[in-house]
Amino acid sequence: MKIGIIGAGSIGQALAGHMAKTGHEVMVSNSRGPETLVELVRRLGPKARAATRQEAAAADVVILSVPWETVPEVMSGLPAWKGRLLIDATNPVLLPGFRLAELGGRTSSEVVASLAPGARVVKAANTLLAAVLAADPRQPGGRRVLFMSGDDEGAKKEVGNLFGQVGFATVDLGSLSVGGRLQQFPGGPLPTLNLLKLD
């Protein structure tokens, strides 16, 4: 499967590493251009390549992992979604002070979905610290928990299978409006919780 990563920060790199190790073709993009990602893709291995934002956004599955203030610009001018899967790993944080962005009463993933008409949006991989997310999810006695939420049951099943291949145990929190609020940072009760599902 082709997986596009939009955003090559610590979260994007962690997810790219897991997906490449699992055997997926990974296209990594950032705001500065593919030529700045040469060293990263070398470390990720032969399954990874640098791409433009538009190329990454045309993949079968797209992972969004960029600073919140850049989301509207990053999501503009992308190929038509046509039912493709968009995994939203962003958090609506404004700096300084880790303030919650103004969302107009919606969750951040509902905002992302409004910027990606036709995409099947699933919120996932946003609650763990980057170093924890990057580590092997298979731990002695169990697997690390990854929360997710979304309005499309089929999309959530696909995301659950994808992260299950990596070794995570996914927990479905429900819709973007309900589950998305639980896993949203800042404000939700679930971010930074490092839980294991016991074998």
N, C-alpha and C positions, 0 to 999 in steps of 0.2 A: 504494500500500500504506500502511496505517496503522501507524506505528511509535511505540510508547510508550517514553519515557525515564524511568526511575525514578532520580532523583538528578541534580541540576543543578549539580554541581561542574565542575571544569575538564574532566574526561574526558567527562562527560555532555554538556556544552556543545559540545565538539569533535565528538562523534558526532552530536548534533542538527544542527549546522551542515552536516556532510557530507550527512546524509540529506535535509534540507530543500533543499539545492542540487540534489540529484539528482531532486527532484520528488515525494518521498514526503510524505504528511501526517504531521507530527510533533507528538506530544503530550508536553510536558515537565512533569514533576512534581518536587516536592521536599517536604521535611518541614514547611515553613512555610506552604504553601498557595499556590494559583494567583495570588492577588493580589500575591505577592512576585516574580512572574516576568514582569510586564508589560514591563519594559525588555528583558529577554532575548528574549522572543518577538518584540518589535518589531525587534530587531537580526537575528533569524533570518529574518524575512521572512514573506510571506503564507501559506506552507505550514506555519507553526508556530503552536501555540496552547498556552496554559497549561492544565493539567489537574490533577485530583486523582490521588493514587497509584492508586486503584482504577480510574479512567478510563484511565490510562496502561497499567495491567496488563491491560486488556481488549483491547488492540490486537492486530493480526495478529502482529506481532513486538514483543517487549519487550526493552529493553536495561536491565540492572541495573548501576548505577554509583554505589554508596553506600559509606561507610566500613564496614569489616568488622564492627565491633562493633554496628552497627545492622541487619545483615542479617536476623537472626531476627524482629525486630519488623517490619521493612519487608515481609517476605515473608508475614506473617500477615494473614488476613482478606481475601485477594485473590480475584477471580473464579476459578472452576474453569479449569484450563489446557486440558484437552481437546485435547492434541496441539499447542497453539500453541508458537511458537518463543521461547525465552528465551536471550538472549545475555548471558553472565556476564562483565562487565568489571571485577569486583571483584578485590581482592588481600587476602589474610588478614594484614594488617599491624596490629600493635598498637603504639601510641605510649605513652610515649616509647621511643626506641631502635630503632624499626623491627623489633620482635620478631615472630616467626611465631606466629600464634594456635594454640591447641590444637585440632587437627583430628581427634583420635582415629585417626590412621593413614590418614585419607582425604585427598584433595586438596580444596581449597576448593570447586571446582565440584561435586564429589561431595556435599559438604555442602549447597550451594545446590540441587542436584537433589533432595535428600531433603526440602527445604522447599517444593518445587514439584512435587508429584506430578501426573503427566500432562503435564508440560512436556517439550519436546525441547530439552535444554540444550546449548549450544555455548559453550565458553570462547573469548573473542576480545577484542581491543582492550585488553588489560590490560598489555602489555609495553612500550609506547612512552611516553615522557614526554608530558605533555599538549600542550605546545607543538608537539612533533614530530607527534603524532597529528592535531592541528588543521590542520597545514600541508597544502598540496596534495601528495597522494601521487604525483602524476606529476612526476617529476624528470627533468632532462636525461639521457637515455640509459636510463631505466628507471622502474620503479614501486616504491614503498615496500612492504616485506614486512610482512604482518600474519599472525601465527601464530594457529592455532585448533586446538581439539581437541573431541571429543565422541563419544558412543556411538551416535549415530544418523547413518548415512551420508547419508540424504536431507536431514537438517537441516544438516549441514556443507556440502552442495552448495548449499543455499539461502543460507546465510551467505556462502559464497564468491562466489555471484552478486551478492548485495547489496553486499558490499564491493568487488567487481570493478567494479560500476557507478560507484562513487565514484572508483576509480582504483587501489586497492590490489591487490597480488599476494598472495593468501593461500597459506599453506603449512600443510597438514594434518599435525598431529603425532600423530594416532591417537586413542586413547580418553581419557576424562577421567582415568582412573587413571594412564596413561602420559604422554600429551601434556600433561595438566593439570599434572603435576609439573614438566615441563620449562619451562613458561611461568609457573609460579607465583612470585610475589614476596612475601616473601623466600624464598630457597632454590634456585630454579631457575636454570639457566645462561642463559636467553634474555632475561629482562627487561632493558630499556634498550638492547638491540642495535638499531641503526638500519641496516637492510640494504636494498639495492635488488636487485630482479630485473631484470637487464639485458634490454633489448629485443632 
